[in-house]
Amino acid sequence: MYELINFISHFDKHLSDFIYTYGWIVYALLFLFVYLKTAFVVLTFLPGDSIVFACGSLAAMGKLNAGILITIFFFATLLGDSQNFSLGFLVKKVNRKRHWLTENQMVNAHTFIRKYRYTSIFLARFVPLMRTTVPFVCGMVKFPFLLFLKYNMLGAAVWLLFWMSAGFVLGNFQWVENHLFFSLTIISTIPLLVPVVLLSWKKYHLKQTHKSKLL
């Protein structure tokens, strides 16, 4: 069981082998992978940014088709987030007290949504954990679905183009091609820095505000 979870959580690093073994079936697997990650909050541990980056790099190497990748990733993300939204709505509708999020995750997502309102759906796509918890909580608080879909589409498009482009550009460098596993390890840590940067900025802003009040 541990081996299976470890393999799935590092799926992005096995892509080259999958392409060689399964060919075009890889596109179906990638669609399913991204869909499952975005559709169920319990699968938030699966790689997201790194798998899109890896596909962009492999597209630059001529192993995958960039147009097909963008299409399947975009629709997989929209379908997954929409299902996640629906699950949150259903959980609230049947008044279930037990769900897949911890109390801390619920509070953080609620705070994030209240602070950024509509743009929280767009921003959540770039913040680890929030990208799966925000759609679920939006469903629970009965956020207007059409507005959710609008900002979710925008967030998905920008997120996808950013990581695909980064992978495609860097994939043209010989070093990245020869050290793809190491490159993905570095890329996987970048999203984890986002909350740290945001928290540091928030503390700095509060400190500056406090200083200005004292003057």
C-alpha positions in Angstrom: 0.0 0.0 0.0 2.8 2.4 0.9 4.5 1.6 -2.4 1.3 2.5 -4.3 0.8 5.8 -2.5 4.5 6.7 -3.0 4.2 5.9 -6.7 1.1 7.9 -7.2 2.4 10.9 -5.2 5.5 10.9 -7.4 3.6 10.2 -10.6 5.2 13.3 -12.3 8.6 11.8 -12.0 7.6 8.6 -13.8 6.0 10.3 -16.8 8.9 9.5 -19.2 8.6 5.8 -18.4 4.8 5.9 -18.9 5.1 7.6 -22.3 7.5 5.0 -23.5 5.3 2.1 -22.2 1.7 3.3 -22.9 2.0 5.9 -25.6 -1.2 7.9 -26.2 -2.9 6.3 -23.2 -0.8 8.7 -21.1 -3.1 11.6 -22.0 -6.1 9.7 -20.5 -4.1 9.0 -17.4 -3.0 12.7 -17.1 -6.6 13.8 -17.5 -7.8 11.4 -14.8 -4.9 12.3 -12.5 -5.6 16.1 -12.6 -9.3 15.5 -12.3 -9.0 13.3 -9.2 -6.6 15.8 -7.5 -9.0 18.7 -8.0 -12.3 16.8 -7.4 -11.5 15.3 -4.0 -10.0 17.2 -1.1 -8.6 14.0 0.3 -6.3 13.7 -2.7 -4.7 17.1 -2.2 -1.3 15.4 -1.6 -1.0 14.5 -5.3 1.4 16.6 -7.3 -0.2 19.4 -9.3 2.2 22.2 -10.4 5.1 19.8 -10.9 3.1 17.5 -13.1 2.1 20.3 -15.4 5.7 21.6 -15.5 6.9 18.1 -16.3 4.5 17.8 -19.2 5.6 21.2 -20.5 9.2 20.0 -20.4 8.4 16.7 -22.1 6.4 18.7 -24.7 9.5 20.8 -25.4 11.4 17.6 -25.9 8.8 16.4 -28.4 7.5 13.5 -26.3 4.1 15.0 -25.7 1.7 17.4 -27.6 1.4 20.8 -25.9 -2.0 21.5 -27.4 -3.5 18.3 -26.2 -2.0 18.8 -22.8 -3.4 22.3 -22.4 -6.9 21.1 -23.5 -7.1 18.0 -21.2 -5.6 19.8 -18.2 -8.0 22.8 -18.6 -11.1 20.6 -18.7 -9.9 18.2 -16.1 -9.4 21.2 -13.7 -12.8 22.7 -14.4 -14.6 19.4 -14.0 -12.7 18.5 -10.9 -13.2 21.8 -9.2 -16.9 21.8 -10.2 -17.4 18.4 -8.6 -15.5 19.6 -5.5 -17.9 22.5 -5.3 -20.9 20.2 -5.7 -19.6 17.9 -2.9 -19.4 20.9 -0.6 -22.9 21.9 -1.5 -24.3 18.4 -0.9 -22.5 18.1 2.4 -24.1 21.3 3.6 -27.5 20.4 2.2 -27.7 17.1 4.1 -26.4 18.9 7.2 -23.5 16.6 7.7 -21.2 17.6 10.5 -18.5 15.2 9.4 -16.6 15.9 6.2 -13.1 15.7 4.8 -11.7 19.0 6.1 -10.3 19.7 9.5 -11.6 22.6 11.5 -8.4 24.6 10.9 -8.7 24.0 7.1 -12.4 25.2 7.2 -11.5 28.3 9.1 -8.5 29.1 6.8 -10.6 28.7 3.7 -13.5 30.8 5.1 -11.1 33.5 6.0 -9.5 33.4 2.6 -12.9 33.7 0.9 -14.1 36.5 3.1 -10.9 38.5 2.6 -10.6 38.2 -1.2 -14.2 37.4 -2.1 -14.6 36.6 -5.8 -10.9 36.7 -6.5 -10.3 34.1 -3.8 -11.2 31.5 -6.4 -8.6 32.8 -8.8 -5.9 33.2 -6.2 -6.6 29.8 -4.6 -5.3 28.1 -7.7 -1.8 29.3 -6.8 -1.9 28.5 -3.1 -1.3 24.9 -2.0 -4.1 23.3 0.0 -6.4 26.3 -0.8 -6.8 25.2 -4.4 -8.7 22.1 -3.2 -10.4 23.4 0.0 -11.7 26.7 -1.4 -14.0 25.1 -4.1 -15.3 22.7 -1.4 -16.1 25.5 1.0 -17.5 27.7 -1.7 -20.1 24.9 -2.3 -20.8 24.7 1.4 -21.5 28.5 1.7 -23.6 28.4 -1.5 -21.3 30.7 -3.5 -23.0 31.6 -6.8 -21.9 28.7 -9.1 -21.7 30.8 -12.3 -19.4 33.3 -10.6 -17.3 30.4 -9.2 -17.1 28.9 -12.7 -16.0 32.3 -14.2 -13.2 32.9 -11.8 -12.2 29.3 -11.7 -11.8 29.2 -15.5 -9.6 32.3 -15.3 -7.5 30.9 -12.5 -7.1 27.5 -14.3 -6.1 29.1 -17.6 -3.4 31.4 -16.0 -2.1 28.6 -13.7 -1.9 26.2 -16.5 -0.3 28.5 -19.0 2.3 29.6 -16.4 3.5 26.1 -15.5 3.2 24.7 -19.0 5.2 27.7 -20.4 7.8 27.4 -17.6 8.2 23.7 -18.3 8.3 24.2 -22.1 10.9 27.0 -21.9 13.2 25.3 -19.4 12.6 21.9 -21.1 14.7 23.3 -24.0 17.7 23.5 -21.8 19.9 20.4 -21.9 20.5 20.4 -18.2 16.8 20.3 -17.4 16.3 17.5 -19.9 19.2 15.5 -18.4 18.1 16.2 -14.8 14.3 16.2 -15.0 13.9 14.3 -11.7 16.0 16.9 -9.9 14.3 19.8 -11.6 10.8 18.4 -10.6 12.0 18.1 -7.0 12.9 21.8 -7.0 9.7 22.8 -8.7 7.6 20.8 -6.1 9.0 23.0 -3.3 8.1 26.3 -5.0 4.3 26.2 -4.2 5.1 25.5 -0.6 6.9 28.8 -0.4 3.8 30.8 -1.4 2.1 30.6 2.1 5.4 31.6 3.7 5.8 34.6 1.4 2.2 35.7 2.0 2.5 35.3 5.8 5.8 37.2 5.8 4.2 40.0 3.7 1.2 40.1 6.0 3.4 40.4 9.1 5.5 43.1 7.5 2.4 45.1 6.4 0.9 44.9 10.0 4.2 46.0 11.4 4.4 49.0 9.1 0.8 49.9 9.9 1.5 49.7 13.6 4.5 52.0 13.2 2.6 54.5 11.2 -0.1 54.7 13.9 2.6 55.4 16.5 4.1 58.3 14.6 
